[in-house]
Amino acid sequence: MVLGRFLRSTPPASPSTGPVPRKASGSGSERAVAGAQPFAFDRCLGNARDAQSFLGRSPAALFVDLEGTLLRTFSRDGLRSLPEDTHFSQSAQGEELLLRIRPHAMDFLLRMKREAGLRIVIYTATCRASATTKVEALERACPGFCFDFIIHQDTLGAWDDGTKRLRLVLGSAEVARQQGFLIDTKTAQVQGQEEDSRHAVVNAAAVEEFGPFKADSSGNLADMRTIYGVMSAEELVPIYAVFKNFEVENSIFRAWLQKVRASNGTSCGSLRAGPRPITDGTEEEGEDWELVEAASKTKPTEPLVLDDFYLVEG
């Protein structure tokens, strides 16, 4: 048996579709920060050229993928119990979505937004409804934090034959080199960014995937790489914690960030690597998410390669 990628269909979302259905009453859990930002659905770009209206006068932006980079969804099938770090969301049709957030990921993004002054952007090859649900769940887990905008599979002008290109979003290769950085799990997406004279990519970095997860023979949720003997649990520890000191330990990102801060007339010395408590917001630290709703699923039309791994006989 080998690990392979699984093709499945996802419903394309039209930029003209209406807002995600939401409850008429309740605690307002679908808001990332009450009264501070539009709903995540409304921060999804219909066209890449609209990015400038979100970037404003602070164009430096960090672009991150969702599934496998910041979080991982998983199935309840075969599980005796759910891990303590399980988070939940729910579709408008009552379909349950279980997920785990990568350790230190949201704390890292919060540091980059507050201390480095970067815009934080989701750049994902998933549909608008799915991206919305996951983004709002992440924001619920990190009170006081909001992604600036979301690029999804149907954002016009943001894709070069399926490849992410920051130059398409930021306007030119030069601006992308100076003001944009991509973190992704796929080497092909990283290699699609800007290079220096030595043909080395200067504004993107690849990280190993968080998960995928499934029930092991004991009914506990486990990384599929440990289930099938690809990696040990000890080998996965630094992979899961890659964002703990990413701005220090990743040389490509560190060099790019230094140039951004130099161009803005600020010092990198003010950046504090490592985890720090998130105190903004009214929720207590460690509190789980409330259920959020997303658009209902429609009949699939086109296949899309997702980050989920499944067994392939062979």
C-alpha positions as CSV (number, residue, x, y, z in Angstrom):
1,M,0.0,0.0,0.0
2,V,1.1,3.5,-0.7
3,L,-0.1,6.9,0.2
4,G,-1.7,8.8,-2.6
5,R,-3.8,11.8,-3.3
6,F,-7.5,11.4,-3.7
7,L,-9.6,13.3,-6.3
8,R,-13.0,14.4,-5.3
9,S,-15.5,16.9,-6.5
10,T,-16.3,20.2,-4.8
11,P,-19.0,22.6,-5.8
12,P,-17.6,25.7,-7.5
13,A,-18.8,28.9,-5.9
14,S,-19.9,31.8,-8.1
15,P,-18.7,35.2,-7.1
16,S,-22.3,36.4,-7.6
17,T,-23.8,34.0,-5.0
18,G,-25.4,35.4,-1.9
19,P,-24.0,35.3,1.6
20,V,-23.6,32.1,3.6
21,P,-26.9,31.3,5.4
22,R,-26.6,32.2,9.0
23,K,-28.9,31.9,12.0
24,A,-31.2,34.8,12.6
25,S,-30.5,34.8,16.3
26,G,-27.8,33.6,18.7
27,S,-24.6,34.7,20.2
28,G,-23.1,35.9,16.9
29,S,-20.5,33.2,16.9
30,E,-20.1,33.5,13.1
31,R,-18.3,36.8,13.5
32,A,-14.5,36.6,13.8
33,V,-14.5,39.7,16.0
34,A,-17.8,41.3,16.7
35,G,-18.2,44.5,14.9
36,A,-14.6,44.6,13.7
37,Q,-14.6,42.8,10.3
38,P,-17.0,41.7,7.7
39,F,-18.1,38.1,7.6
40,A,-15.4,35.8,6.2
41,F,-17.7,35.2,3.2
42,D,-17.6,38.9,2.4
43,R,-13.8,38.9,2.6
44,C,-13.5,36.3,-0.2
45,L,-12.2,37.9,-3.4
46,G,-14.2,37.5,-6.6
47,N,-11.3,38.9,-8.6
48,A,-7.6,39.1,-7.8
49,R,-7.5,42.8,-8.7
50,D,-9.8,43.5,-5.7
51,A,-6.8,42.7,-3.4
52,Q,-5.6,46.3,-3.5
53,S,-8.7,47.5,-1.7
54,F,-7.9,45.2,1.2
55,L,-4.2,45.9,1.2
56,G,-4.5,49.6,1.4
57,R,-1.3,51.5,2.3
58,S,0.3,48.5,4.0
59,P,0.8,46.2,1.1
60,A,3.2,43.7,2.6
61,A,1.3,40.4,3.0
62,L,1.8,36.9,4.2
63,F,-0.2,34.3,2.2
64,V,-1.0,30.9,3.8
65,D,-2.8,27.8,2.7
66,L,-5.5,26.2,4.8
67,E,-5.8,22.4,4.8
68,G,-2.6,20.7,5.9
69,T,-0.9,24.1,6.7
70,L,-3.0,25.8,9.4
71,L,-5.5,23.0,10.1
72,R,-6.6,19.5,9.2
73,T,-10.2,18.2,9.0
74,F,-10.8,14.5,9.8
75,S,-13.6,12.0,10.0
76,R,-15.3,10.5,13.1
77,D,-15.3,7.1,11.5
78,G,-13.7,4.4,13.6
79,L,-12.9,6.7,16.5
80,R,-13.7,5.6,20.1
81,S,-13.4,9.2,21.3
82,L,-12.4,12.6,20.0
83,P,-9.1,14.2,20.9
84,E,-9.2,17.0,23.4
85,D,-8.0,19.5,20.8
86,T,-10.9,18.8,18.4
87,H,-12.7,21.8,17.1
88,F,-16.1,21.8,15.5
89,S,-18.0,23.7,12.8
90,Q,-21.3,22.8,11.2
91,S,-22.8,23.4,7.8
92,A,-26.2,24.9,7.2
93,Q,-27.5,21.4,6.6
94,G,-26.3,20.2,10.0
95,E,-23.3,18.3,8.6
96,E,-20.5,18.1,11.2
97,L,-17.0,19.2,10.5
98,L,-14.2,18.1,12.8
99,L,-10.8,19.7,12.7
100,R,-7.5,20.2,14.5
101,I,-5.5,23.4,14.4
102,R,-1.8,23.1,13.9
103,P,0.1,24.0,17.1
104,H,1.5,27.5,17.2
105,A,0.0,28.4,13.8
106,M,-2.5,31.1,14.9
107,D,-0.1,32.5,17.5
108,F,2.5,32.9,14.7
109,L,0.0,34.7,12.4
110,L,-1.0,37.0,15.3
111,R,2.6,38.0,15.8
112,M,3.1,38.7,12.2
113,K,0.0,40.9,12.0
114,R,0.6,42.8,15.2
115,E,4.4,43.0,15.5
116,A,5.5,42.9,11.8
117,G,2.5,44.8,10.5
118,L,1.8,42.2,7.8
119,R,-1.6,41.6,6.1
120,I,-2.5,37.9,6.6
121,V,-4.2,36.3,3.6
122,I,-5.7,32.8,2.9
123,Y,-4.7,31.5,-0.5
124,T,-6.5,28.1,-1.0
125,A,-7.6,25.9,-3.8
126,T,-10.9,25.1,-2.1
127,C,-14.3,26.5,-2.8
128,R,-15.6,29.7,-1.2
129,A,-18.0,28.0,1.2
130,S,-15.4,25.6,2.5
131,A,-12.8,28.3,2.9
132,T,-15.3,30.5,4.7
133,T,-16.3,27.8,7.2
134,K,-12.6,27.0,8.1
135,V,-11.5,30.7,8.3
136,E,-14.4,31.6,10.6
137,A,-13.5,28.6,12.8
138,L,-9.8,29.7,13.0
139,E,-10.9,33.2,13.9
140,R,-13.2,31.9,16.6
141,A,-10.2,30.0,18.1
142,C,-8.1,33.2,18.1
143,P,-10.1,36.1,19.5
144,G,-8.8,39.5,18.3
145,F,-7.4,38.1,15.0
146,C,-8.9,38.4,11.5
147,F,-7.6,37.3,8.1
148,D,-7.5,40.3,5.9
149,F,-9.0,38.5,2.9
150,I,-9.4,35.1,1.2
151,I,-8.4,33.9,-2.2
152,H,-10.2,30.7,-3.2
153,Q,-10.5,28.4,-6.2
154,D,-13.0,30.7,-8.0
155,T,-11.1,34.0,-7.5
156,L,-10.7,35.2,-11.0
157,G,-7.2,36.1,-12.1
158,A,-5.5,34.5,-9.1
159,W,-4.5,31.2,-10.7
160,D,-2.0,30.3,-13.4
161,D,-3.3,26.9,-14.7
162,G,-3.9,25.9,-11.1
163,T,-0.7,27.4,-9.7
164,K,-0.7,30.2,-7.1
165,R,1.1,33.3,-8.3
166,L,1.5,36.2,-5.9
167,R,2.4,38.4,-8.9
168,L,-1.2,38.0,-10.1
169,V,-2.6,39.2,-6.8
170,L,0.0,42.0,-6.1
171,G,0.2,43.3,-9.6
172,S,3.8,42.5,-10.8
173,A,6.7,40.1,-10.1
174,E,8.7,42.9,-8.5
175,V,6.0,43.9,-6.1
176,A,5.4,40.2,-5.3
177,R,9.1,39.7,-4.6
178,Q,9.2,42.6,-2.2
179,Q,5.8,42.6,-0.6
180,G,4.4,39.1,-0.7
181,F,5.3,35.8,0.9
182,L,3.6,32.4,0.5
183,I,3.7,29.5,3.0
184,D,2.4,26.3,1.5
185,T,2.8,22.5,1.8
186,K,3.2,21.9,-2.0
187,T,6.6,22.4,-3.6
188,A,5.0,23.2,-6.9
189,Q,3.2,26.2,-5.4
190,V,6.4,27.5,-3.8
191,Q,8.4,27.0,-7.0
192,G,5.8,29.2,-8.8
193,Q,6.9,32.3,-7.0
194,E,9.8,34.8,-7.6
195,E,13.4,33.9,-7.9
196,D,16.7,35.7,-7.5
197,S,19.7,35.6,-9.8
198,R,20.7,32.1,-8.6
199,H,17.2,30.8,-9.4
200,A,16.3,30.4,-5.8
201,V,12.8,31.3,-4.6
202,V,12.9,34.4,-2.4
203,N,9.3,34.9,-1.4
204,A,7.9,31.5,-0.5
205,A,8.6,28.5,1.7
206,A,7.3,25.0,2.0
207,V,6.3,23.3,5.2
208,E,5.5,19.7,5.8
209,E,1.8,18.8,6.2
210,F,-0.1,18.7,9.5
211,G,-1.8,15.3,9.3
212,P,-3.8,13.8,7.6
213,F,-5.4,11.9,10.5
214,K,-7.6,8.9,10.9
215,A,-8.5,6.3,13.5
216,D,-5.8,3.7,14.2
217,S,-6.4,0.1,15.2
218,S,-7.2,1.1,18.8
219,G,-9.8,3.7,17.7
220,N,-7.6,6.7,18.5
221,L,-7.0,9.5,16.1
222,A,-3.5,9.3,14.7
223,D,-1.4,10.7,11.9
224,M,-1.5,8.4,8.9
225,R,2.2,8.6,8.6
226,T,2.6,6.8,11.9
227,I,-0.2,4.3,11.2
228,Y,1.5,3.2,8.0
229,G,5.1,3.3,9.4
230,V,6.2,6.3,7.3
231,M,7.3,8.3,10.3
232,S,7.4,7.9,14.1
233,A,5.5,10.1,16.5
234,E,8.8,11.6,17.6
235,E,9.7,12.6,14.1
236,L,6.3,14.4,13.7
237,V,6.8,16.7,16.8
238,P,9.0,19.3,15.0
239,I,6.8,19.1,11.9
240,Y,3.7,20.0,13.9
241,A,5.6,22.8,15.7
242,V,7.1,24.4,12.6
243,F,5.4,27.8,13.4
244,K,6.7,28.0,16.9
245,N,9.7,30.1,15.8
246,F,9.2,30.2,12.1
247,E,10.3,33.8,11.6
248,V,13.7,32.9,13.2
249,E,14.3,29.4,12.0
250,N,13.2,29.7,8.3
251,S,16.0,31.5,6.6
252,I,13.9,32.4,3.5
253,F,11.1,34.0,5.5
254,R,13.6,35.7,7.9
255,A,15.5,37.3,5.0
256,W,12.2,38.5,3.3
257,L,10.8,39.9,6.6
258,Q,14.0,41.8,7.3
259,K,13.8,43.5,3.9
260,V,10.1,44.4,4.5
261,R,10.8,45.9,7.9
262,A,13.9,47.7,6.5
263,S,11.8,49.3,3.7
264,N,9.2,50.3,6.3
265,G,11.9,51.9,8.5
266,T,11.4,49.5,11.4
267,S,13.7,47.1,13.2
268,C,13.4,43.3,13.2
269,G,14.6,43.4,16.8
270,S,11.1,44.3,18.0
271,L,9.8,40.9,16.8
272,R,9.4,38.4,19.6
273,A,9.6,34.8,18.4
274,G,7.9,32.0,20.1
275,P,4.4,31.6,21.6
276,R,2.8,34.5,23.5
277,P,-0.6,34.6,25.2
278,I,-3.6,35.8,23.3
279,T,-5.5,38.1,25.6
280,D,-7.6,40.3,23.3
281,G,-11.3,39.3,23.2
282,T,-13.8,38.2,25.7
283,E,-13.3,34.4,25.5
284,E,-11.3,32.6,28.0
285,E,-8.0,31.0,26.8
286,G,-8.5,27.5,25.6
287,E,-12.2,27.8,25.1
288,D,-13.5,25.8,22.2
289,W,-15.4,27.2,19.3
290,E,-19.1,27.4,19.0
291,L,-20.8,25.9,16.0
292,V,-20.6,28.0,12.8
293,E,-22.6,27.6,9.7
294,A,-21.6,27.5,6.0
295,A,-23.4,27.3,2.7
296,S,-25.2,24.1,2.0
297,K,-23.4,21.6,-0.3
298,T,-24.5,21.3,-3.9
299,K,-24.0,18.6,-6.5
300,P,-20.2,18.4,-7.4
301,T,-19.2,19.3,-10.9
302,E,-15.4,19.3,-11.3
303,P,-12.7,17.3,-9.6
304,L,-10.3,19.1,-7.3
305,V,-7.1,17.7,-5.7
306,L,-7.4,18.2,-2.0
307,D,-4.8,17.7,0.7
308,D,-6.4,14.6,2.2
309,F,-4.5,11.4,1.8
310,Y,-6.1,8.0,1.3
311,L,-4.9,4.5,0.8
312,V,-4.3,3.4,-2.8
313,E,-4.1,-0.4,-3.3
314,G,-1.0,-1.4,-5.2
